[in-house]
Amino acid sequence: MPHDASADPHTAASPAKQPTPDLARRPTWRSPAAWAWLLVFAMLGLVTDLASKYISFAKIADAPVEVRRAEVIAADRPGDVLPPHDPITVLPHLLEFELVLNPGAVFGIGAGKRWFFVGFTAVALIFGLLLFARWTGPKQRAAHAAIGLIIAGGLGNLYDRVQYACVRDFIHPLPGVRLPFGWSWPWGGDEVWPYVSNLADLWLIIGVVILMGYSLKAPKPPTTPQPAASK
């Protein structure tokens, strides 16, 4: 007599298991690990930027330099409040440290528009958080680190603009290196890299480059095949 599988309680069909939710589809803003990654890089970037500015303005000149907001606002140029000092050469023709007060944005662009850049930075920080929550996946660690670095760079320079009415810079790459063949920039000068910046600018650049790489690697949306034209 054939065995009736349906009558055997050991072989009876068990109720279907409920599918476990796909953690990869969880919104990024609900992922504690993603928030932790973002905040760690934002805090590390901000601390290293502010600490490097503090150490540089305490050590590069002959005596510690204290930047006072009222003096910067009253001066014709922020750099006028700095004492004369010689740059410190770290690597000849590659890197030197020099104190500079920058009234504008990155690389001194837009000098004299401090409050515009304060507002712009605040909006950019909010946009960075929206980018983190809506554009990245919960496991895209490099993108979260990049946005954390961008937030750190924005906060570091925002702190300077509010506290000192300018941004404290001290990093000068390629000092004294000239463009070849007698070339010069359209805006004047023939130095390859005439700008003095800080770690906040560096974190901003690194973060933007990483996000650009992510955007280039993003998969293209599938194309819908067009129906064949009827004859």
C-alpha positions in Angstrom: 0.0 0.0 0.0 1.6 3.3 -1.0 2.6 5.6 1.8 0.4 8.6 2.2 2.8 11.6 2.8 0.0 13.9 3.7 -1.0 11.6 6.6 2.5 11.6 8.1 2.9 14.5 10.6 6.7 14.4 10.1 6.4 15.1 6.4 3.4 17.3 6.4 4.0 20.7 4.8 5.0 23.3 7.4 3.7 26.8 7.2 5.8 29.1 5.0 8.4 31.2 6.8 8.0 34.9 6.7 10.8 36.5 4.6 13.3 38.4 6.6 13.5 42.1 5.7 16.5 43.0 3.5 18.8 45.1 5.6 20.4 46.5 2.5 17.0 48.2 1.7 16.8 49.9 5.1 16.9 53.7 4.7 20.4 55.1 5.5 19.0 57.5 8.0 17.7 54.5 10.0 21.1 52.7 10.1 23.1 53.3 13.3 26.2 52.0 11.7 26.0 54.5 8.8 25.4 57.3 11.3 28.4 56.2 13.3 30.6 56.1 10.3 29.5 59.6 9.2 30.0 61.1 12.7 33.4 59.5 13.3 34.9 61.0 10.1 33.1 64.3 10.7 34.5 64.5 14.3 38.0 63.3 13.3 38.1 65.8 10.4 36.9 68.7 12.6 39.2 68.0 15.5 42.3 67.6 13.2 41.5 70.9 11.4 41.0 73.0 14.5 43.9 71.4 16.3 46.3 72.0 13.4 45.2 75.6 13.1 45.8 76.1 16.9 49.2 74.5 16.8 50.3 76.4 13.6 49.3 79.8 14.9 51.1 79.0 18.2 54.3 77.7 16.6 55.0 79.0 13.1 55.7 82.7 14.0 58.4 83.7 16.5 55.6 84.1 19.2 52.1 82.7 19.4 49.6 84.6 17.3 46.2 85.3 18.7 43.6 86.3 16.1 41.1 88.8 17.4 37.8 89.2 15.6 37.5 92.9 16.2 41.0 93.6 14.9 40.3 91.5 11.7 37.1 93.4 11.0 38.7 96.8 11.6 41.7 96.0 9.4 41.8 96.9 5.7 43.1 93.4 5.1 42.9 90.5 7.6 46.6 89.7 6.9 47.6 93.1 8.4 47.0 91.8 11.9 49.6 89.1 11.5 53.2 89.8 12.6 55.9 89.5 10.0 57.4 85.9 10.0 59.3 83.6 7.8 57.6 80.5 6.4 58.8 77.1 7.8 60.1 74.9 5.0 59.0 71.3 5.5 60.1 69.9 2.1 61.9 72.4 -0.2 59.7 73.3 -3.2 57.1 70.9 -2.0 55.6 72.1 1.3 56.0 75.0 3.7 53.9 76.4 6.5 53.0 80.1 6.5 50.3 82.0 8.5 47.6 83.6 6.3 44.1 84.9 7.2 41.7 84.3 4.4 38.6 86.6 4.2 36.9 84.5 1.5 36.1 80.9 0.7 38.4 78.1 -0.5 41.6 79.5 -1.9 40.5 83.1 -1.0 37.7 83.2 -3.6 35.0 85.8 -2.8 36.9 87.9 -0.3 34.8 90.4 1.6 31.6 88.2 1.5 32.0 86.6 4.9 28.3 86.3 5.9 27.4 85.1 2.4 29.8 82.2 2.9 28.5 81.6 6.5 25.0 81.1 5.1 26.2 79.1 2.1 28.1 76.8 4.4 25.1 76.2 6.6 23.0 75.3 3.6 25.7 73.1 2.2 25.9 71.2 5.6 22.1 70.5 5.5 22.5 69.4 1.9 25.3 67.0 2.9 23.0 65.4 5.5 20.2 65.0 3.0 22.7 63.5 0.5 23.7 61.0 3.2 20.2 60.1 4.0 18.7 59.9 0.5 21.5 59.3 -2.0 23.7 56.7 -0.2 23.0 53.2 0.8 23.4 52.0 4.4 26.5 50.0 3.6 28.3 52.5 1.4 31.0 53.3 4.0 33.3 55.3 1.6 30.5 57.6 0.7 29.6 58.1 4.3 33.2 58.9 5.2 33.4 61.3 2.3 30.3 63.2 3.4 31.7 63.2 7.0 34.9 64.8 5.7 32.9 67.4 3.7 30.9 68.2 6.9 34.1 68.5 8.9 35.6 70.9 6.4 32.5 73.0 6.3 32.3 73.2 10.1 36.0 73.9 10.5 35.9 76.9 8.3 32.5 78.0 9.5 33.8 78.1 13.0 36.7 80.4 11.9 34.4 82.7 10.0 32.1 83.2 13.0 34.8 83.3 15.6 37.5 85.3 13.8 35.7 86.9 10.8 38.2 85.0 8.5 39.7 81.6 8.0 43.0 80.6 9.4 45.3 79.1 6.7 48.9 77.7 6.9 49.5 75.0 4.3 51.3 76.1 1.2 52.1 73.3 -1.3 54.6 73.8 -4.1 56.0 77.1 -2.8 57.9 79.1 -5.3 57.4 76.6 -8.1 56.7 78.5 -11.4 54.8 77.6 -14.5 57.0 76.4 -17.4 57.8 78.3 -20.6 57.0 81.7 -19.0 53.3 80.9 -18.7 51.1 82.8 -16.3 47.6 82.4 -15.0 44.8 84.5 -16.7 44.1 86.1 -13.3 47.8 87.0 -12.8 50.9 85.3 -11.3 53.1 82.5 -12.5 53.3 80.3 -9.4 51.9 76.8 -9.9 50.0 76.8 -6.6 49.9 80.3 -5.1 47.2 79.4 -2.5 47.6 78.8 1.2 44.9 76.6 2.7 44.2 74.3 5.7 43.1 70.8 6.6 39.4 71.8 6.3 40.0 72.6 2.6 41.9 69.3 2.2 39.0 67.3 3.7 36.5 69.1 1.5 38.5 68.3 -1.7 39.0 64.6 -0.7 35.3 64.2 0.1 34.2 65.8 -3.2 36.6 63.6 -5.2 35.3 60.4 -3.5 31.7 61.4 -4.1 32.5 62.2 -7.8 34.0 58.7 -8.1 30.8 57.2 -6.6 28.6 59.1 -9.1 30.7 58.0 -12.0 30.4 54.3 -10.9 26.6 54.5 -10.3 24.7 52.0 -12.5 22.8 53.5 -15.3 19.0 53.1 -15.2 17.8 50.3 -17.5 16.5 51.3 -20.9 13.0 50.2 -21.9 13.1 48.4 -25.3 11.1 50.3 -27.9 8.3 48.3 -29.5 8.9 47.4 -33.1 7.2 49.5 -35.6 4.3 47.8 -37.3 4.4 47.4 -41.0 
